Amino acid sequence: MTSTPIRHLKDLALLRTAPSLEPAQRLALGQELRETMAAFDWFTVGVMAADAEQALTSLRQLEAACGWEAMQVQDEALAPGDGVFLKANQANGTVRLRQESGLGEGVLITGHRHNGDGSGSTWGPLPLDCFAS
């Protein structure tokens, strides 16, 4: 558990890694996230994880939970290492992975609008299994 109470998405913003969440917190944050995401047209997703498999699993769970089409991985070959960062871009349907050590762990989501009004805040880090069914 985290020592800082997590009640809203904004409470995650200062964290380096995703906190453990109680079931009630997951439900409340999930509802707030769905309501917040409804104001945006497309999303970028960052996943900080120990390896590519864990990062891709988390992304696929998010895609399924949101009813998104699966995005295509552009670079699949990563050496086993100290961590990865996955960047998914819903606008062009691509996923890129890179080795990166020293990161926290979690899912970051940013909303964007087609009309050029810019992007919203970045929400997270959320637990890697936050979108598991």
C-alpha positions as CSV (number, residue, x, y, z in Angstrom):
1,M,0.0,0.0,0.0
2,T,1.0,3.6,-0.4
3,S,1.2,6.0,2.5
4,T,-0.6,8.7,0.5
5,P,-4.3,8.2,0.1
6,I,-5.3,7.5,-3.5
7,R,-8.8,8.8,-4.1
8,H,-8.6,10.4,-7.5
9,L,-6.6,10.2,-10.7
10,K,-4.8,13.4,-9.7
11,D,-3.4,11.6,-6.6
12,L,-1.3,9.3,-8.9
13,A,0.4,12.2,-10.7
14,L,3.3,12.6,-8.3
15,L,4.1,8.9,-8.1
16,R,7.1,7.3,-9.8
17,T,5.5,3.9,-9.8
18,A,2.0,2.6,-9.6
19,P,0.7,2.0,-6.1
20,S,-1.1,-1.2,-4.8
21,L,-4.8,-0.4,-4.8
22,E,-7.6,-1.8,-2.8
23,P,-10.6,-3.1,-4.8
24,A,-12.7,-0.1,-3.9
25,Q,-9.9,2.3,-5.1
26,R,-9.7,0.4,-8.4
27,L,-13.4,0.7,-8.9
28,A,-13.5,4.4,-8.1
29,L,-10.4,5.2,-10.2
30,G,-11.7,3.1,-13.1
31,Q,-15.0,5.0,-13.1
32,E,-13.2,8.4,-12.9
33,L,-10.9,7.3,-15.7
34,R,-13.8,6.3,-18.0
35,E,-15.6,9.6,-17.4
36,T,-12.4,11.6,-18.0
37,M,-11.4,9.6,-21.2
38,A,-14.9,10.2,-22.7
39,A,-13.9,13.8,-23.4
40,F,-11.1,12.7,-25.8
41,D,-10.9,11.3,-29.3
42,W,-7.7,9.2,-29.1
43,F,-5.0,8.2,-26.7
44,T,-1.3,7.6,-26.2
45,V,-0.3,5.0,-23.7
46,G,3.0,4.5,-21.9
47,V,3.7,1.3,-20.1
48,M,6.7,1.0,-17.8
49,A,7.4,-2.7,-17.0
50,A,10.1,-5.2,-16.2
51,D,9.9,-6.8,-19.7
52,A,8.2,-6.5,-23.1
53,E,5.8,-9.4,-22.4
54,Q,4.5,-7.7,-19.2
55,A,4.2,-4.3,-21.0
56,L,2.3,-5.8,-24.0
57,T,0.0,-7.8,-21.8
58,S,-1.0,-4.6,-19.9
59,L,-1.6,-2.8,-23.2
60,R,-3.7,-5.6,-24.6
61,Q,-5.8,-5.6,-21.4
62,L,-6.3,-1.8,-21.7
63,E,-7.3,-2.2,-25.4
64,A,-9.8,-4.9,-24.5
65,A,-11.3,-3.0,-21.6
66,C,-11.8,0.1,-23.8
67,G,-13.0,-1.8,-26.9
68,W,-10.0,-0.5,-28.9
69,E,-8.6,-2.2,-32.0
70,A,-5.2,-3.8,-31.2
71,M,-2.3,-1.6,-32.1
72,Q,0.6,-3.0,-34.1
73,V,4.0,-3.6,-32.5
74,Q,6.8,-2.0,-34.7
75,D,9.9,-3.4,-33.0
76,E,9.5,-6.8,-31.4
77,A,13.1,-7.8,-30.7
78,L,14.3,-6.7,-27.3
79,A,17.1,-8.3,-25.3
80,P,16.1,-9.5,-21.8
81,G,17.0,-6.6,-19.6
82,D,16.3,-4.3,-16.7
83,G,13.1,-2.8,-18.0
84,V,11.1,-1.6,-20.9
85,F,9.1,1.4,-21.9
86,L,6.2,0.8,-24.3
87,K,4.7,3.8,-26.2
88,A,1.4,3.2,-28.0
89,N,-0.2,5.8,-30.3
90,Q,-3.8,5.2,-31.1
91,A,-3.8,7.8,-33.9
92,N,-1.4,5.8,-36.0
93,G,-2.0,2.4,-34.5
94,T,1.6,1.7,-33.6
95,V,3.4,0.4,-30.6
96,R,7.1,0.9,-29.9
97,L,9.2,-0.7,-27.2
98,R,12.6,0.3,-26.0
99,Q,14.9,-1.0,-23.2
100,E,15.0,1.5,-20.4
101,S,16.2,0.8,-16.9
102,G,15.5,2.7,-13.7
103,L,11.8,3.4,-14.5
104,G,9.0,2.8,-12.1
105,E,6.2,0.5,-13.1
106,G,2.7,1.3,-14.4
107,V,0.4,2.5,-17.1
108,L,0.3,6.1,-18.2
109,I,-2.6,7.4,-20.5
110,T,-2.9,10.7,-22.2
111,G,-6.0,11.9,-24.1
112,H,-5.9,13.9,-27.3
113,R,-8.5,15.6,-29.5
114,H,-8.7,15.6,-33.3
115,N,-9.7,19.3,-33.4
116,G,-6.4,20.5,-32.3
117,D,-7.4,21.5,-28.8
118,G,-4.3,19.8,-27.5
119,S,-3.9,17.0,-25.1
120,G,-5.3,16.4,-21.7
121,S,-3.4,15.5,-18.6
122,T,-1.5,12.2,-18.3
123,W,-3.3,9.8,-16.0
124,G,-1.3,7.4,-13.9
125,P,0.8,5.5,-13.2
126,L,-1.9,2.9,-12.8
127,P,-1.1,-0.7,-11.9
128,L,-0.1,-2.9,-14.8
129,D,-3.0,-5.2,-14.0
130,C,-5.5,-2.4,-13.6
131,F,-7.4,-3.4,-16.8
132,A,-7.3,-7.1,-16.4
133,S,-10.8,-8.6,-16.6
